Amino acid sequence: MPGSVCPPFSSAVVLCIDDNQDVLECEREFLEAFGYTVLTASGSRKGLELASTQSIDAVILDYFMPTMNGKAVTLEMRRLRPQAPKDRVFRRPR
């Protein structure tokens, strides 16, 4: 049933980057229930590595990470993939 809610996006690949493993697991389980393919990275460097080698449709990114915060990761992703759409940024409140 959940996959029928958003059929055009059900085959999308989502990259989740967060230094909290419990959050990553929750995001993965939730998104997979809707049919998304989910890649997870437990840090900014691993997330950037995946973003540079995989075809990704959307990124869910923790802003407050120890090595590189979300803004720095976003800027580096834009440098790596300047052709990626830049029109949507959603921030969840802390």
SVG drawing of the C-alpha trace seen along z (x, -y; Angstrom):
<svg xmlns="http://www.w3.org/2000/svg" viewBox="-2 -26 38 28">
<polyline fill="none" stroke="black" stroke-width="0.4" points="0.0,0.0 2.6,-2.7 4.3,-2.4 1.0,-3.3 1.0,-6.7 3.9,-8.1 4.3,-5.8 6.5,-8.1 9.1,-8.3 9.0,-4.7 12.1,-3.7 14.1,-6.7 17.5,-6.4 17.8,-8.3 21.1,-8.9 20.8,-9.4 23.8,-10.8 23.8,-11.0 26.3,-10.3 23.6,-8.6 23.2,-5.0 19.7,-4.7 18.5,-7.6 19.9,-6.1 18.2,-2.7 14.9,-4.5 15.2,-6.5 16.1,-3.5 13.3,-1.3 10.7,-4.1 11.8,-5.0 12.2,-1.3 8.6,-0.8 7.6,-3.2 9.7,-1.4 12.7,-3.7 16.2,-2.4 18.2,-3.8 21.9,-4.3 23.2,-5.2 26.4,-6.8 27.4,-7.2 29.5,-10.3 30.1,-13.1 33.1,-11.6 31.3,-8.3 28.3,-10.3 30.4,-12.3 32.0,-9.1 28.6,-7.6 27.4,-10.8 30.3,-10.9 30.0,-7.3 26.3,-6.5 23.3,-7.9 21.2,-9.6 17.8,-11.3 17.6,-12.8 19.7,-13.4 18.6,-13.5 21.4,-15.1 22.1,-15.7 23.3,-19.3 25.2,-18.8 27.9,-16.2 31.4,-16.2 33.8,-16.3 31.9,-18.3 28.5,-20.0 25.6,-19.7 26.4,-23.0 29.9,-22.0 28.7,-18.6 26.1,-20.3 28.7,-22.7 31.0,-19.8 28.2,-17.8 27.4,-20.8 31.1,-21.0 31.1,-17.3 27.8,-17.4 27.2,-20.9 24.5,-19.6 22.3,-18.3 19.0,-20.2 19.3,-22.9 15.7,-23.9 14.7,-22.1 16.1,-22.3 14.1,-21.2 15.3,-21.5 13.8,-19.8 13.8,-21.6 16.0,-20.4"/>
</svg>
